[in-house]
Amino acid sequence: MQFRYSTGTNEPTDFPWEAAIPVSTFWDSFTFKDAACIIKAIPVEELEQHDLDTRYGSATQPEKIAVALDILRERLQREEAKYPPPAEFCTADHNAWSHLWLAIAATSMDLGQVDVAEEAHRTLVVKRLDPNDLVPANNLCAFLARNTTKYDEAITLAGPCKE
């Protein structure tokens, strides 16, 4: 299988945001940013089990995004089911949990589901492991400012992020 990378080439770079995006009928219509967000949440090997090229290669972009969102939600449910209360997926593997929620937020926005995307960003803020980790709050702040009219809340959230 061939892959494309952030630089538009088939050679990976040493960037922390780098991801190997399959060159295929399903993935070719995704921007690097959108595909990388999904692939960082679900390994290519797992995605291959869904036979995306055969089943959805000729689908419209919104249909492809909806399929990806369904796969992300299924993965989140499976992972959360592994941790019966009081244990939680978000504390057991916070990095994987965060990648899933970020991908859900991004794909929801791509489908115009602003409320779903906002809730995903809020979940990332509420369940962050370190209250001093301002990245989720900054992401929510930027999301609110760009996609809603909740400017006062965005300004309030931005305060600690500026310091």
TIVOVO-141098 format. One record per residue: x, z, y of N, C-alpha, C in turn. Coordinates in steps of 0.2 Angstrom, whole numbers, padded with zeros to 4 digits, always signed. Atoms other than C-alpha are relative to their C-alpha. Example, Ala and Ser with C-alpha at 12.3 -4.5 7.8 and 13.67 -1.06 7.14 Angstrom:
+0004+0000-0006+0062+0039-0022+0004+0000+0006 -0004-0001-0006+0068+0036-0005-0004+0003+0005 
This chain:
+0004+0000-0006+0000+0000+0000+0004+0000+0006 -0003+0000-0006+0006-0004+0017-0003+0005+0005 +0003-0004-0005+0004+0007+0032+0002-0002+0007 -0001+0001-0007+0004+0006+0051+0001+0007+0003 -0002-0007-0003+0011+0020+0063-0002-0001+0008 +0002+0000-0007+0009+0025+0081+0003-0005+0004 -0003+0005-0004+0021+0013+0088-0002-0007-0002 +0003+0007+0002+0011-0002+0080+0005-0003-0005 -0004+0003+0005+0025-0005+0067-0002+0003-0007 +0001-0003+0006+0026-0002+0049+0006+0005-0002 -0005-0005+0001+0040+0010+0051-0002+0007+0003 +0002-0007-0003+0037+0029+0054+0005+0002+0005 -0004-0003-0005+0044+0038+0069+0000+0007-0002 -0001-0007+0001+0049+0056+0070-0004+0004+0005 +0004-0003-0004+0035+0061+0081-0005+0005-0003 +0004-0004+0003+0024+0076+0077-0007-0002-0001 +0007+0003+0001+0008+0066+0079+0000-0006-0005 +0000+0006+0004+0014+0052+0067-0005+0001-0006 +0005+0000+0006+0002+0048+0053+0001-0007-0003 +0000+0006+0003+0003+0034+0040-0008-0003-0001 +0007+0003+0000-0013+0023+0043+0000-0006-0005 +0000+0006+0005-0017+0011+0028-0002-0006+0004 +0002+0007-0002-0017-0007+0032-0005-0003-0005 +0005+0001+0004-0034-0011+0025-0006-0002+0004 +0006+0003-0004-0051-0019+0029-0004+0006+0003 +0003-0006-0003-0058-0001+0032+0003+0002+0006 -0004-0003-0005-0044+0006+0042+0002-0004+0006 -0003+0004-0005-0039-0009+0052-0004+0000+0007 +0004+0000-0006-0054-0008+0064+0001+0007+0004 -0001-0006-0003-0049+0010+0069+0006+0000+0004 -0006-0001-0004-0037+0014+0083+0004+0005-0004 -0004-0005+0003-0022+0024+0078-0002+0007+0001 +0002-0006-0002-0028+0039+0087-0006+0003-0005 +0006-0002+0004-0045+0039+0078+0002+0001-0007 -0002+0000+0007-0038+0035+0061+0005+0006-0002 -0004-0006+0001-0024+0048+0062-0003+0007+0000 +0004-0006+0000-0036+0062+0066-0003+0001-0006 +0004+0000+0006-0046+0058+0051+0005+0001-0006 -0004-0001+0006-0031+0056+0039+0004+0006+0000 -0004-0007+0000-0022+0072+0045-0005+0005-0003 +0005-0005+0002-0038+0081+0040-0001-0001-0008 +0001+0001+0007-0040+0072+0023+0005-0005-0002 -0006+0004+0003-0025+0065+0013-0003-0007-0002 +0002+0007+0002-0025+0046+0010-0002+0000-0007 +0001+0000+0007-0025+0050-0009-0007+0002-0001 +0007-0003+0000-0042+0059-0007-0004-0006+0002 +0004+0005-0003-0049+0045+0004+0000-0006-0005 +0000+0006+0005-0044+0032-0009-0005+0001-0005 +0005-0001+0005-0056+0040-0021-0007-0002+0002 +0006+0003-0003-0070+0034-0010-0001-0007+0000 +0000+0007+0000-0066+0016-0012-0003-0003+0006 +0002+0002-0007-0068+0013+0007+0000-0007+0001 +0000+0008-0001-0062-0005+0007-0005-0004-0003 +0006+0004+0003-0074-0011-0006-0007+0002+0002 +0007-0002-0002-0089-0001-0001-0001-0001+0007 +0002+0000-0007-0087-0001+0018+0005-0005+0004 -0005+0005-0003-0073-0014+0022-0004-0004+0005 +0003+0005-0004-0086-0026+0030-0005+0004+0004 +0005-0004-0004-0097-0012+0038+0002+0000+0007 -0001-0001-0007-0099-0010+0057+0004+0006+0001 -0005-0006-0002-0087+0002+0066-0004+0006+0000 +0004-0007+0000-0101+0015+0069-0002+0002-0008 +0001-0002+0007-0105+0014+0050+0006+0003-0003 -0006-0002+0002-0087+0016+0046+0001+0008+0002 -0001-0006-0002-0086+0031+0057-0005+0005-0003 +0005-0005+0003-0102+0039+0050+0002+0002-0007 -0002-0001+0007-0095+0037+0032+0006+0005+0001 -0005-0005-0001-0079+0046+0038-0002+0007+0002 +0003-0007-0002-0089+0060+0046-0003+0003-0006 +0003-0003+0006-0098+0062+0030+0005+0003-0004 -0006-0002+0005-0082+0063+0020+0003+0007+0003 -0003-0006-0003-0075+0076+0033-0005+0006-0001 +0005-0006+0001-0091+0087+0032+0000+0002-0008 -0001-0002+0007-0090+0086+0013+0006+0004-0002 -0006-0003+0001-0072+0091+0013+0000+0007+0003 +0001-0007-0003-0076+0106+0025-0004+0004-0005 +0004-0004+0005-0090+0112+0013+0004+0002-0006 -0004-0002+0006-0079+0111-0002+0005+0005+0001 -0005-0005-0002-0065+0120+0006-0003+0007+0002 +0003-0007-0002-0076+0134+0013-0003+0003-0006 +0003-0003+0006-0084+0136-0004+0005+0003-0004 -0006-0003+0004-0067+0141-0011+0001+0007+0002 -0001-0007-0002-0067+0157-0001-0006+0004+0001 +0006-0004-0001-0081+0168-0004+0001+0006+0005 -0001-0006-0005-0084+0182+0009+0003+0006-0003 -0001+0000-0007-0076+0191+0017+0006-0005+0001 -0005+0005-0001-0062+0178+0014-0003-0006+0004 +0002+0006-0003-0063+0162+0025+0005-0005+0000 -0005+0006-0001-0055+0145+0025+0004+0000+0006 -0003+0001-0006-0051+0146+0043+0006+0005+0000 -0006-0005+0000-0039+0161+0040+0004-0002-0006 -0004+0002+0006-0033+0155+0022+0004-0006+0002 -0004+0006-0001-0027+0138+0028-0002-0002+0007 +0003+0001-0007-0030+0138+0047+0002-0007+0002 -0002+0006-0002-0020+0122+0050-0005-0006-0003 +0005+0005+0003-0031+0112+0037-0007+0001+0003 +0006-0001-0003-0046+0120+0044-0001-0003+0007 +0000+0003-0007-0042+0115+0062+0000-0007+0000 +0000+0008+0001-0038+0097+0057-0007-0002-0002 +0007+0002+0002-0055+0096+0049-0005+0000+0006 +0005-0001-0006-0064+0103+0064+0002-0005+0006 -0002+0005-0005-0054+0092+0076-0002-0007-0002 +0002+0007+0002-0058+0076+0066-0008+0000+0000 +0007+0000+0000-0076+0081+0065-0002-0001+0008 +0001+0001-0007-0076+0083+0084+0001-0007+0003 -0001+0007-0002-0068+0066+0087-0004-0005-0003 +0004+0005+0003-0078+0056+0075-0008+0001+0002 +0006-0001-0003-0094+0064+0082-0001-0003+0006 +0000+0003-0007-0089+0059+0099-0001-0008+0000 +0000+0008+0001-0086+0041+0093-0007-0002-0002 +0007+0002+0001-0104+0041+0087-0005+0002+0005 +0005-0002-0005-0111+0048+0103-0003+0007-0001 +0003-0006+0001-0115+0065+0096+0004+0006+0004 -0004-0004-0005-0109+0075+0111-0001+0008-0002 +0002-0007+0002-0118+0091+0105+0004+0003-0006 -0004-0002+0006-0110+0091+0088+0007+0001+0002 -0007-0001-0001-0093+0088+0095+0002+0006+0004 -0001-0006-0004-0095+0102+0108+0000+0006-0005 +0000-0006+0005-0100+0114+0094+0006+0000-0004 -0006+0000+0004-0085+0109+0084+0006+0003+0004 -0005-0002-0004-0073+0112+0099-0001+0008+0001 +0001-0007-0001-0082+0129+0102+0002+0004-0006 -0002-0003+0007-0079+0133+0083+0007+0002+0000 -0007+0000-0001-0061+0130+0086+0002+0006+0004 -0002-0005-0005-0060+0142+0101-0002+0007-0003 +0003-0006+0003-0071+0156+0092+0004+0002-0006 -0004-0002+0006-0061+0156+0076+0007-0001+0000 -0007+0000+0000-0044+0154+0082+0003+0006-0002 -0003-0006+0003-0032+0166+0074+0003+0004+0005 -0003-0004-0006-0023+0171+0090-0003-0001+0006 +0004+0001-0007-0033+0174+0106+0005-0003+0005 -0005+0003-0005-0017+0169+0115+0001-0007-0001 -0001+0007+0001-0017+0152+0108-0005-0004+0004 +0004+0003-0005-0024+0142+0123-0002-0007-0002 +0001+0007+0002-0024+0125+0114-0008-0001-0001 +0007+0001+0001-0042+0126+0108-0004+0001+0006 +0003-0001-0006-0048+0133+0124+0001-0006+0005 -0002+0006-0004-0039+0119+0134-0004-0006-0002 +0004+0006+0003-0047+0106+0122-0007+0000+0002 +0007-0001-0002-0064+0113+0125-0001-0001+0007 +0000+0001-0007-0061+0114+0144+0000-0008+0002 +0000+0008-0001-0056+0095+0144-0006-0003-0002 +0006+0003+0003-0070+0091+0133-0006+0001+0005 +0006-0001-0004-0083+0099+0144+0000-0003+0007 -0001+0003-0006-0076+0092+0160-0001-0008-0001 +0001+0007+0001-0076+0074+0153-0006-0002-0003 +0006+0002+0003-0092+0074+0143-0006+0003+0001 +0006-0004-0002-0104+0086+0150+0000+0002+0008 +0001-0002-0007-0110+0093+0166+0002+0008+0001 -0002-0007+0000-0103+0111+0162+0006+0001+0003 -0006-0001-0003-0090+0111+0175+0002+0007+0002 -0002-0007-0002-0091+0129+0180+0003+0003-0006 -0003-0003+0006-0088+0134+0162+0007-0003-0002 -0006+0004+0001-0074+0121+0161+0006+0003+0005 -0004-0003-0005-0066+0129+0177+0002+0007-0003 -0002-0006+0003-0067+0146+0169+0004+0000-0005 -0005+0001+0006-0059+0141+0153+0007-0002+0002 -0007+0003-0003-0045+0132+0163+0004+0005+0003 -0004-0005-0004-0040+0148+0172+0006+0002-0004 -0005-0003+0004-0030+0156+0158+0005-0006-0003 -0005+0006+0002-0023+0138+0153+0005-0002+0005 -0004+0002-0006-0016+0136+0170+0006+0005+0001 -0005-0005-0001-0006+0152+0170+0006+0000-0004 
